[in-house]
């Protein structure tokens, strides 16, 4: 793991026996990959940024299209089922190595909550240098799953996620998000979280309800 991350992890609340019983959700184990995978994911994130920001002549798009098709042809034979490919299963990469997830990294994790840091990239632009409002719930929702896990709760699905947008969230600025379990009622886990800037100003906050899966629920 990169020296600059140095996350503080406390997994003492995780009940391995209980974690095995989480409805029909597949058991996902961490993936072990070489350094090339992380570099590949970062390069693809940069391509995403460029794809939504470049203003190029037609011949550049033609050349880029040809190379994109070559990349698709190269990767297509290795398409893998869920929980087999490494994307989303590399815990020490931003966004766990998934292009869907925001490229944020965990700095603290334990039964008292989760803290992550990161920034929204050009790919996440909504308009006028602000983050798209639909991206912020994605960050919060991903955080909820981590909070449930490190609190020792079984895998749960999001039943409710309410986001309050307090201020405009800037692009390409180091930010922090932190959340914790507020209370547990049977299968229900109630969670709150805040997104803040470097000065501690709250940009957005949320309340969420996570519900433990029943044995037959996917």
C-alpha positions as CSV (number, residue, x, y, z in Angstrom):
1,X,0.0,0.0,0.0
2,X,1.2,3.5,-0.8
3,X,3.0,5.2,2.1
4,X,1.0,8.4,1.6
5,X,-2.3,6.7,2.4
6,X,-1.4,5.1,5.8
7,X,-5.1,4.4,6.7
8,X,-6.1,3.6,10.2
9,X,-8.1,0.4,10.1
10,X,-10.0,-1.2,13.0
11,X,-11.9,-4.3,11.9
12,X,-12.6,-5.6,15.4
13,X,-16.4,-5.2,15.0
14,X,-16.6,-7.4,11.9
15,X,-18.2,-10.7,12.7
16,X,-16.9,-13.2,10.1
17,X,-19.5,-15.8,10.9
18,X,-22.3,-13.3,10.6
19,X,-20.9,-11.8,7.5
20,X,-21.2,-15.2,5.8
21,X,-25.0,-14.9,6.1
22,X,-26.1,-11.9,4.0
23,X,-29.0,-13.0,1.8
24,X,-28.2,-14.0,-1.7
25,X,-25.4,-11.4,-2.1
26,X,-22.2,-13.0,-3.4
27,X,-19.2,-13.2,-1.1
28,X,-16.6,-10.7,-2.5
29,X,-13.0,-11.2,-1.5
30,X,-10.2,-8.7,-2.1
31,X,-8.2,-9.0,-5.3
32,X,-4.4,-9.2,-5.5
33,X,-3.0,-7.4,-8.5
34,X,0.3,-6.0,-9.7
35,X,1.1,-2.3,-10.0
36,X,0.1,-2.2,-13.6
37,X,-3.6,-2.6,-12.8
38,X,-3.6,0.6,-10.7
39,X,-1.8,2.5,-13.4
40,X,-4.3,1.2,-16.0
41,X,-7.2,2.4,-13.9
42,X,-5.6,5.8,-13.4
43,X,-5.0,6.1,-17.2
44,X,-8.6,5.2,-17.9
45,X,-9.8,7.8,-15.4
46,X,-7.7,10.4,-17.3
47,X,-9.3,9.2,-20.5
48,X,-12.7,9.8,-19.0
49,X,-11.6,13.3,-18.1
50,X,-10.4,13.9,-21.6
51,X,-13.4,12.4,-23.3
52,X,-15.7,15.0,-21.7
53,X,-13.3,18.0,-22.1
54,X,-11.4,17.9,-25.3
55,X,-12.2,20.1,-28.3
56,X,-10.2,18.5,-31.1
57,X,-10.3,18.5,-34.9
58,X,-12.0,15.6,-36.7
59,X,-8.8,13.8,-37.5
60,X,-7.9,13.5,-33.8
61,X,-11.3,12.0,-33.0
62,X,-10.8,9.6,-35.9
63,X,-7.4,8.5,-34.6
64,X,-8.7,8.2,-31.1
65,X,-11.6,6.1,-32.2
66,X,-9.3,3.7,-33.9
67,X,-7.2,3.3,-30.8
68,X,-10.3,2.9,-28.6
69,X,-11.5,0.1,-30.8
70,X,-8.1,-1.5,-30.6
71,X,-8.3,-1.3,-26.8
72,X,-11.8,-2.9,-26.8
73,X,-10.5,-5.7,-29.1
74,X,-7.6,-6.3,-26.7
75,X,-9.7,-6.4,-23.5
76,X,-12.8,-8.1,-24.8
77,X,-11.5,-11.7,-24.5
78,X,-10.9,-11.2,-20.8
79,X,-14.4,-10.0,-19.8
80,X,-15.1,-11.7,-16.5
81,X,-18.2,-12.3,-14.3
82,X,-19.0,-10.2,-11.2
83,X,-16.6,-10.7,-8.3
84,X,-14.0,-12.3,-10.5
85,X,-12.4,-9.2,-12.2
86,X,-10.3,-7.1,-9.9
87,X,-12.3,-3.8,-10.4
88,X,-14.0,-2.9,-7.1
89,X,-11.9,-5.5,-5.2
90,X,-8.6,-3.7,-4.7
91,X,-8.9,-2.1,-1.4
92,X,-5.8,0.1,-1.5
93,X,-6.7,1.8,-4.8
94,X,-8.8,4.9,-5.1
95,X,-12.4,3.8,-5.6
96,X,-11.1,0.2,-5.0
97,X,-10.0,0.1,-8.6
98,X,-13.5,0.6,-10.0
99,X,-14.2,3.3,-12.6
100,X,-17.8,3.5,-11.4
101,X,-16.7,4.5,-7.9
102,X,-15.3,7.9,-7.0
103,X,-11.5,7.9,-6.8
104,X,-11.4,8.5,-3.1
105,X,-9.3,6.7,-0.5
106,X,-10.1,5.5,3.0
107,X,-8.0,7.2,5.7
108,X,-9.9,5.8,8.8
109,X,-12.2,2.8,9.1
110,X,-13.6,1.2,12.2
111,X,-16.8,0.6,14.2
112,X,-17.0,4.3,15.0
113,X,-17.2,5.3,11.3
114,X,-15.4,5.8,8.0
115,X,-13.4,8.8,6.8
116,X,-12.2,9.2,3.2
117,X,-10.4,11.9,1.2
118,X,-10.3,12.7,-2.5
119,X,-11.4,15.0,-5.2
120,X,-14.0,15.2,-8.0
121,X,-12.4,15.2,-11.4
122,X,-13.4,16.9,-14.7
123,X,-15.4,13.8,-15.5
124,X,-17.7,14.7,-12.7
125,X,-18.5,18.3,-13.9
126,X,-22.1,19.4,-13.6
127,X,-21.6,23.0,-14.8
128,X,-19.8,26.2,-13.9
129,X,-16.9,24.4,-12.2
130,X,-19.3,22.6,-9.8
131,X,-19.6,18.8,-9.2
132,X,-22.7,17.3,-10.8
133,X,-25.4,16.9,-8.1
134,X,-26.0,13.3,-9.1
135,X,-22.4,12.3,-8.3
136,X,-22.5,13.3,-4.7
137,X,-25.1,10.6,-3.7
138,X,-22.9,8.0,-5.3
139,X,-20.1,9.0,-3.0
140,X,-22.3,8.8,0.0
141,X,-23.9,5.5,-1.0
142,X,-20.5,3.9,-1.4
143,X,-19.5,5.2,2.0
144,X,-22.7,3.7,3.5
145,X,-21.7,0.2,2.5
146,X,-18.2,0.6,4.1
147,X,-19.8,2.0,7.3
148,X,-22.1,-1.0,7.6
149,X,-19.3,-3.4,7.1
150,X,-16.9,-2.0,9.6
151,X,-19.7,-1.5,12.2
152,X,-20.1,-5.3,12.1
153,X,-23.4,-5.3,10.4
154,X,-24.3,-7.9,7.7
155,X,-24.4,-6.7,4.1
156,X,-27.4,-4.4,3.6
157,X,-29.1,-2.6,0.8
158,X,-29.8,1.1,0.7
159,X,-33.5,1.7,1.5
160,X,-33.2,5.5,1.9
161,X,-30.6,8.2,1.1
162,X,-31.5,11.8,1.7
163,X,-28.8,14.4,0.6
164,X,-28.8,18.0,1.6
165,X,-26.8,20.2,-0.7
166,X,-25.4,23.0,1.5
167,X,-22.9,24.7,-0.8
168,X,-21.5,24.3,-4.3
169,X,-19.0,21.4,-4.4
170,X,-15.9,22.3,-6.4
171,X,-14.0,20.2,-8.8
172,X,-10.3,19.2,-8.5
173,X,-10.2,20.3,-4.8
174,X,-9.2,18.0,-2.0
175,X,-12.2,17.2,0.1
176,X,-13.2,14.9,2.9
177,X,-16.2,12.7,3.7
178,X,-17.0,11.2,7.1
179,X,-19.9,9.1,8.3
180,X,-21.0,6.9,11.2
181,X,-23.9,4.7,12.5
182,X,-26.4,6.7,14.4
183,X,-28.5,3.8,15.6
184,X,-29.6,0.2,14.9
185,X,-33.1,-1.1,15.0
186,X,-33.3,-4.8,14.1
187,X,-32.4,-5.2,10.5
188,X,-32.2,-1.4,10.1
189,X,-29.0,0.7,10.3
190,X,-29.4,4.4,10.4
191,X,-26.3,6.4,9.2
192,X,-25.3,10.0,8.8
193,X,-22.4,11.6,6.9
194,X,-20.9,14.9,5.8
195,X,-18.9,16.1,2.9
196,X,-16.5,19.0,3.8
197,X,-13.8,21.1,2.3
198,X,-10.3,21.7,3.8
199,X,-11.6,24.4,6.1
200,X,-14.3,22.1,7.5
201,X,-17.2,23.8,5.7
202,X,-20.0,21.3,5.1
203,X,-20.8,21.1,1.4
204,X,-23.3,18.4,1.6
205,X,-24.7,16.0,4.3
206,X,-26.9,13.0,4.2
207,X,-29.1,10.6,6.2
208,X,-29.4,7.0,5.1
209,X,-31.2,3.8,6.1
210,X,-29.5,0.5,5.3
211,X,-31.6,-2.7,5.6
212,X,-30.0,-6.1,6.2
213,X,-30.8,-8.6,3.5
214,X,-33.1,-11.6,4.3
215,X,-31.8,-15.0,3.2
216,X,-33.7,-15.0,-0.1
217,X,-32.9,-11.4,-1.1
218,X,-30.3,-10.7,-3.7
